[in-house]
Amino acid sequence: EAIANAANHLLKSLSHIYSIDYRLTLENIDESFNNFLPIRAWGQHVDFDKLQVQYHIPNIDEIDFACQFVETFIYSELTLLNEKSLKISNDERLRSVTIIYYISMGCLNMIPRIDSQTVQDLVSSVVSYDSKYPIYHNKPKFRENLRMRLVIDIGKLLDVLVENHSDDVKSIKTALKIYSLSSIYYGISKNNIYKLSTDVQSNKKLFKNKLSDKRQNPRFLSIKRIVLQLKKFETDNSRTLTEIDKQIVLKLSDLSINRYSEIRQKAQFKLFAILNHYHFSFQIIVDRFVELLNKPDETDHDQIKSCLYILLGNNLVFLPTKYSWTMMEKLWPSIALMNYAKKPSTQKLINDIHKKIIRTFVTDSFIQDINEISKHVAATLWHPLKRIETKIQNEHNQVNIKSYNNLIETLNLLLKRDTLHVPIPHSCIQTFVDFLIDDNMELRK
């Protein structure tokens, strides 16, 4: 692992664009102390126009060497896994996937997105966007798009390992990392962005000039802020969900309900990362989970719990309150009708989902409309809306209204028909609801 990590850092040093000069001042620090004391530059403000940031920009020789290094080592490991994945030992398999993982971390910033068709009609009210320009200005000379090769080979490896070597959890976890990297990784992860942002904010508080109201930051801190914005652009550059990305999401969702807990947990973690990266990508998996919740008698209990864990999400993804009235119309009644609610472990998960819905849900607008002044300004900057675009907008608004009405009516009928699986008699619930609108103030409270 140490050697593979060293290869990762080598590739990043050759292929990444990064700042190479974080000095506090541009003055010559090699002069004698009679002319300049370096300590005097501590906390000194440098104007943005005079930062003179220096970057390492990969040249052709560095790119060619990085490509040759990647092809020399990663293809041999992929070939080994394709031909002998069932014959080699767990340790040998783990060594191979670890090398592939770290090399991928070092080189995927050079490799463009997989050329694939965009998923159509993912959400009809939001226009998909993507950068028309590659992040990497020099085109690397790879024999093929390595992202596609990883999707195919690592996808097959995951199928083989889950079916035949489910005990090799370490290799499966590493393979899951590689599989998700192919879709969303372009040189830096969102977790690293968060750490870099936290570091910048803490340094701003430490070095803030409290005697001045202006933003006067030391040179190294201003450079860090510039680097942070560049890294954010790298992570936000490709957000359009393609058919290949859809296949990755579906495979991860299948592994997220696997019968082995460690495989489930790692797959769910990677699934959340991709759902957070691609807007409205949750729409392609909601129907599968609704089907599982509606047929609990025919489904393994571990799958039901896994499904609930996915719905519970993490601090970045929470499906039940995503902006989609159509999705909520399907999902909320299914959660309310859970037949397994009598089991303590499942009941706790359902309660946690209910609490999170109450804490985070805000009623979203049914009708998405823009005032005439905004439309006029937008038309002057771009072009006026076509008649068919206005028709699509009206249809989407009508679907939202219909889904909302159906959701409220379904939840109300579930309550009236006494079909909810709750350990409270229907009469008690009805009494409670009646008291909420009683004339007596004390009863209402």
N, C-alpha and C positions, 0 to 999 in steps of 0.2 A: 504493500500500500504506500509506503514512503517513497519508493522509486516511481510509482505511478503518479503520486502527487507532485513529485519533482518534475515529471514530464508535463503535468498540467501547468505549473508555474513557468516552465520554459516556453511553452506554446503561447501563454498569455503575454509574456515579456516580448515575444517576437511579433505577435499579430494584433495586440490591442493598441488602441490610441489612449495615451495617458500623460498626465503632467509629470515632468521630470525635474522641476525646479520649484521648491517650496520655501526658498530662503525668505527671511523676514525683510530683507532689504536688497536692492540692486546695487548698492555701493560695494566697492571692492573690499572684501573682508580679509584679503591677503596682505593689505598694507600694514605698516607698523602701527602700533597702538598710539603713537604720537599724532597720527593723522586721523585715525578712526577707531573708536571703541565699539565693538559689536554690541555690548550691553545697552548702548544708547538706542539701538534699533528695536529693543524689546517693547512690544505694544504700539509701535509706530504705525500711524495710518498711512496707507498708500492709495492714491486715487485710482479708480477703475481704469481710467484712460492710460495710466502709467504702469500697469501691472506687468506687461510684457511676458505673458505666460508662454512657456516653452513646452511643446508636446513631443512625445515620441510618436512619429508617424511611420508605420511599417513601410520599408522600401521593397523593391521587387525581389531582391536576394533573400530577405527575411521571409517573405511570403512563400517563395519557392521552397526554401528549406523547411518551413513549417508544413507545407503540403507533402513534401517528400517524407518527413518524419511521421506524419499521421498515416500515410498510406503504407509505410513500411511496417508499422506495428499494429494498427487497428484492424487491417484486413486479414492479417494472419490469425488474429484472435477470433474474428467473426467466422472465418473458415473453420477453425477448430471447433467452435460451438455448433456450427451447422452440421458438421460431419460426425462429431464424437461426443455430443452433449450427454448422451445416455451412458457412454462407456467410461468417461473420465470420472475421477473422484470428486467429492464435494469441494475439497480444498483447491484442486486444480481448476474446477469450474469457477469458484469464487475469485481466484487469482485472475482468470481471464476476463470476467465481467468487470472486475475492479479496474483493470488496465483500460478497458473500453470506456468506462465511466469517466475516469480522470482525463483521458485524451479528448473525449467529447466535450468536457467542460472547458478545455483549453482551446478548442478549434471551432466550436459551433458559431462563434461570432463572425467567422469568415464565410459561413455557408448560408446562402439565401434560403428563403422559404420554399417549401415544396410547391411546385406548380400544380395546383389543383383547383377544381371549380368551387366557387363560393357556395355555401349552403343557402339555398333559396328560401324566401318567405320565413326566415327565422323569426323576425318580428316586423310587422308591416308598417310600424309608425316611426322606425328609426333607420336612418340611412347608414349602411355599412361603410366604414372608411378604412383606408389603408394607405401607407406611404407609397408614392410613386417612385421614390428614389431609394436605392439600397443604402444601408448604413456604411457598408464597406466599399470604398472607392476603387480599390484594385481587385479585380476578379481573380480569385485563386484558381489554380489549375488542377482541380480534382477530376478524377475519371468519371465521377457521377455525383449526384446530390447525396451527400452522406446522410442527411436527415432521413431521406426515403429508405436508404439501405438499413439504417438503424430501426426504423419503424417496422420494416418487413422481418429482418432477422431477429431482433429482440422480441417482437410480437410472437414469432414462432417459438422462440426459446421459452417464453413465459407459458405458452400453451403446453409445451412438453414438460416443463418442470412442475407445473401445477398438477398435471395428470399423473406423472411418473415419479417425481422427486419432491413431493410437497414437504418433506422433512428438511430440505436444503433451503431454509428460510433466508439465510444471509444472501445467497445468490439471487433469490427471487426479489428481495428488497432492493438490491443493487440494480437488477434488471428493470424494476419498476421506475427507478430514478432515471435510467437512460431513456426509457420509453417516453416518459413525460418531457424530458429535456428536448426531444426531437420537435416538440410542438411549440414550446414557450420560451426556450432559453436562447438568448442572444448576447451572451457575454457576462451578464450579471443577473442575479435573481432579485425578486422583490424584497426578500429578507435582507439581502445585503444592502439594498437601497435604504431600507428602514434603519439599519445600523449606521450607515453613512450619514443619514439625515439626523439621527439622534446625536451622533458625534459632533456634527456642525452646530446644532442647537446648543449643546452643552458648552462648546468652545465660545459661542457668541456671548453666553452669559458670563463666562470667565473673563473674557477680554473686552467686555463692553466698557466704553469710556463714559463713565457716569457724570463727568463734568461737561459733557456735550450732548445735545439732543440729536445730533446728526449720526448717521450710520457710519461710524469710523472704525473699520475693521483692519487688523493686521493683514499683510499681503498674503500669508499662507492661508488664512481663513477665507479671504475672498476667492482664492484659487480653488479651495475645497468646495465652495458654493457653486462655482462654475462647473467643476467636475460632477457635482451632484446633479445639476440640471442636464448635463450631457448624458449621464447614466439613466436618468428618468426618461429621456427621449428614446434611448435604446430599448427600454422595456415597453414603452407605449407605441413603438413604431408599427407593430403588426398585430392588429386586433380583429381582423376579419376572419370569421370561422369558415374553414374550408371543409371539403368532404373527407380529406385525410385526418384533419383535426377531429372531425365528428367520429371517425372510426376509433381514434385513440380514446375519446371520451366514453364511447360505448364499451370498449374493452375494459377500461378502468372501472366503470360502473359495475360490470359483471364480476370483476375481481373484488370489488368492494363488498360483495355479499357472499364471498367464498366461505367455506365451512371452517377454514383455519383462521384463528383470530389475528395472528401476527400479519398474515397476508392481507386480511381485510383492513386492518388499521393503516398499513402503509399505502394500500391502494386508495383508501378514502382520503388520506393526506394529499396524495398527488392529484386525486380527482378535484378536491377543493381548490388546489392551486390553479388548475386549468379552468374551472368554472369561474374563478375570480378574474382570470386573465381575459377570457372572451365574454363579452356582454351578451346576455340572453341565451348563452349556451345551455343553461339548465333546461330549456324547453325540450331538448332532444332526449332527456332521460326521465322526465316527470311521468310520462305515461306508463313507463315500465314499473316505477315504484307504486303508482296508483293501482296498477294491476295486482301487484304483490299484496298490497294492503287490503284489496277487495276480495282476495281469495286466500285468507289465512289458513283455512283447513287443508288446502292442497299444497301449502308451502311450509318448508322447514322453519322451525322457530328461530334458528340462528339467522336465517335470511330476513325474517321479519324484524328482528332486533337490529341487524345491520342496516336495513332500510330506514329504521327510525333514527339510528345514529347519523346517517347521511342527511336526513331531514333536519336533525338538530344542528348539524354543521359545526362551524367553529366561529372565531371572532371576525372572519372575513365573509363567510358564505352562510346564509340562512334561507333556504328555499321557500318556506311557507309565506314569507312576506316579500318575496321578490315582486317587482312591478309587473304583474300579469294577472288580470282578473280571470282570464280563461283558465290559467293554471290553478288559481285559488278555488275556482268553481269545482275543479276535479279533486283537489288535494284535501281541502279542509273537511268535507263530509267523510272522506275515507279515513282520516285520522280520528274523527269523532266516533266512527262505527267500528273501531278496532275490537275484534272478538277476543283478542289475547289480553285485554286490559285487566283481567282478573289476576294475571301473574304479576308478582311484585316488581320484578326487574323491568318488565315491559311497561307496567303502570308508571314507574318512576320516569322512564324515558318520555312517555306521553305527557306526564305532568310537566316535565322540563320543557317540552315543546310548547305546551300551552302557556307557561310562564313567559317564555321567550317571545311568543307571538304578542302577548299582552304588553310586554316591555318595549318591543321594537316596532309594532305595527302602526303605521300611520295611513289613514284612508287616502288612497291616491285618487287623482282626478279621473273621472269617467270620460269626459269630453276634453280632448286635447285641441285647443284652439289658440289662435294668435290674433291680437287686435289688428285693426286695419292699418294703423300707423306703422307697426313693425313690419307688416307685409309689404307696405309701400317702400320702406327703407331697404328691405331685403331685395326687392325687385330691382331697385336702382343699382344695388351692388352686384347682383347676379342676373336673375331673370324671373319674370312672373311665373306663378304656379300654373301648370297646365290643367285643363279640365279633368283629365283622368286622375291627376294627383289629388285634386280636391275631392273627387269621388272616393278614392281609396281612403282618405282621411275620414270622410263621413262614415264609410262602412266600418272602419276600425272603431270609431266612437260608438256606433250602434252595437257592435260586438261587446264592447266594454259594459255598456248599460245592460245588455241582455245577460251577460255573465254575472254581473253584480246582483241583479234581481233573482236569477236562478240560485245563486249561492245563498242569499238571505232566505228565500223560500224553502230551500232544501234543509238548511239548518233549523228553521222554525218547525218544519214537518217532523224532523227527527226528534225534536223535543216534545212535540204534541203527541206523537204516536208511541212514545215510551219505548223507542228502539235503541236508545243509547245504552252502552254497557257501562253504567256508573253504579257504584254501591249505594245509591240514594233513591228512595222511592219517588215515583213520578209526582205523587201528590205533594211531597215536600218541596220539590223543585217548583211546582206550580204556585205553591203558597209563597215561596221566596220571590218569584217574579211578580206576583200580585202585590206584595208589600212594597216593591220598588216604585209602584205608581199609586200607592195609597195616599189618601188625603192627610192622614196623620203624619206629621213631620218626624216624630220619633220612630215610627215604623219604617218610614223611608230610609232613615239613617241606618 
